[in-house]
Each structure stands twice: as C-alpha cells, then as structure tokens.
Amino acid sequence: MQAAKSGRAWNKERRPYPDAVPERTPQQAASVASEIVTRIIDPTGEAAWDRKLLEFPACTLFHSSAWARVLKDSYGFGANYILGEEKGNPCGILPLMEADNWPKGRRGISLPFTDECAVLTKESRTQKELIRLAMDEGQRRGWKYLELRGGSDFLPEARPSLSFYGHDLELERGEAQLFERLDSPVQRAVRKATKAGVSVEAANDLEAMRTFFHLHGKTRRKHGAPPQGFGFFENIHRHVLSKDHGFVMIARLFGKPVAGAIYFHFGRKAIYKFGASDDRFQEVRGNNLVMWEAIRRLAAHGFASLNLGRTSLANEGLRRFKLSWGAAESRIDYYKYDFRKRSFAGDRDRATGWQTRIFQLLPNSVFRWVGALLYPRLA
C-alpha cells in the first residue's frame, strides 16, 4: 500500500467524521500534513518495527511484530498498522487488524484477542490524527466497525462500547517490599503452597505450553467458555516465547501440574495473559505461588511493571484477587465506531450468559471443536 500524507483531502461524498473526532479546517490539515507523514504498513515486514516501538514508553508486547504474527498466523487477519513519522522519526502508532467473517462482517480492530492496545503517540494532536486516518481507511475498505481497545485519553467525548477494570503492579521494589505489599490472605496462601510441597518452574518450550493448555481447558470448562485452538498457543510459542518475549509458569504437586500461567514481556513492561488451574488441587494454592514466583522473576530481571489484564466490571471476585497483589486499578474503555450510523455504538460483555451453561455440558472433544470454530468469529 502506498504511503499517504496524513493531511490528504477528505472525499466530500463520504460521511463526515463523528463529533468526537472533529473534521479539520483546511488550515489545520495543511499544518499537520506539512509535519507528519503516515504510512499503512504490516509490521511483520518491517525489520526495524520493534526498535521504533521502544521510542514510546507505553509500548507493550501487544504492539510488537511478534503479536502481529500470532494474530495473522492463527486467524488470517490482515495487518493495517498506521505509522506516523515526523522528520523521519516515529511520532505515532495505531495497530489495526482487519477481520472479515460471518456474521460480524469486515471491521478494523485494535487489536483482536488483546486486552488493551492503546494508540502510541508523543503528542495529543497525533492521537486524533491517527484515529481520523483509521476512519478514513475504514471508509475506503468498507468496514462496518472500527473497534479501539483503549482510548479514553483521546476520545473523551465518545461513549465507550464496553468498560473493564485494569490493574498494574509496580515491580521496582525489593523482594521483601513486594511481599509486604500483598494482602495477608495472599501471603498466607503463598506460604501454604510452599509448605504443601508445591514447586514452580519457568519454561518457554513447547512441552510447557502443552502442559498449560491442558490446564487451560479445565479452567475454560469451569467458566463455560471454550478454549482457543492449540494452534493459537503454538503460534504464541513460536513467535513470542521462543523469541524470549515471555514464559510459562507451571506449578506442580509431587510432579503433577496443578496450576499455570503465561506471561509476556517487551521493553520493561510485562503482561499476565493467561492463567489456569486444576480445581481438584485448589486447596494447595498453586495459583498464588505461580503469580508470586512470576513477580519475583520479573522483578529480578529488571522489569518495571506487570499488567494483570482486563477484568469484567461484573467479576468482583477477580477484581479483588488482582487488587490483593497490591496492584493499582484503572479503567479500560473500548470504543466501537459504526460507519453506517456514523456514531459510536454500545456493545455487550459476553463473559457470562446462557451460553456458558450449555458449553459446560459439552463433551471434551466437542467443547474444543466449538472453541476452534468460534474464535475466528469472536474477534
């Protein structure tokens, strides 16, 4: 796709932008165009992509070329990342994947199967310009929706389609201070797991991923949500873990896997992406020891923070669990622009509902088949 000036003229036959992203005056457009040049690119074909990312302190693994490869190889999404440059230097990045399947149709998402993927910019004017260009691209490509996962800072007047809790844990403290920050029930759980003989290991090989996936299936069945196919996790291993951008933690009780989690990292930021356990061994508190050992490991390796992922506003139990580790709470807002209605639309949190009870009753083989079938359509 050819590079385009960010100040390109808006086709007057197209629908205007919504109020949350006001249309530029000719003077504003000329000013922006004279300074910022934008390109729509596929980061998996850009050798220097990850180096560009590190110029933005807010970047995470979700902005990286590794995560783009996972999404492309697993589900065939098309990458349409918007890169803004000023005098040859990156000044803004909006990651976008195009999904096109029934029944949702063609849409741009930043990013599928990603808890949060904020626009990376150095100035507020660049934020709005990148969103404007995403809308321009959506009009051109015939998208039904543009979905942004994170964006309250640059869309203050728009109505969020969904909201979640976010939690971040600061890691730049000594081990003793990190442990003291834990709520007392968490401290007791960590000690209990250790006393019970639970051991935890970190690995990034495919066998560790297989072990986690087995536990993951048990946890997903408990919650009535089919797991993504193993191919997705194979791609995480291939593009993320094997490139030293993450690891799997497995807790064992006398050799038997009882809990596990997957962590990503990029720059100085880490992300807790997946957690799983065998409910039969809940009393030994393997999950707590997995999280604590991951915190210790990440802090020892110099990471500044650990993001604990999104939490449904209705899931008070998970919210309390994350807060109990001393995490700071924030709000994650999603936005969904409907090109047909020319406005931001609402959505529904599908974490719970009648479908979860049906999924819980399915045989294992059918349960996994349903997950492999549904996930490409749930992006």
Secondary structure, DSSP 4 states (H G I P E B T S, - for coil): ---EETTPPP-TTSPPPPTTSPPPPHHHHHHHHTTEEEEEE-GGG-TTHHHHHTTSTT--GGGSHHHHHHHHHHH-PEE-EEEEEETTEEEEEE--EEEEETTTEEEEEE-TT-S--PPEESSHHHHHHHHHHHHHHHHHHT-SEEEEES-TTT-TTSPPSEEEEEEEEE--S-HHHHHHHS-HHHHHHHHHHHHTTEEEEEE-SHHHHHHHHHHHHHHHHHHT-PPPPHHHHHHHHHHTGGGTSEEEEEEEETTEEEEEEEEEEETTEEEEEEEEE-GGGGGGTHHHHHHHHHHHHHHHTT--EEEEEEEETT-HHHHHHHHTTTPEEEEEEEEEEETTTTEE-----TTSSHHHHHHHHS-HHHHHHHHHHHHHHH-
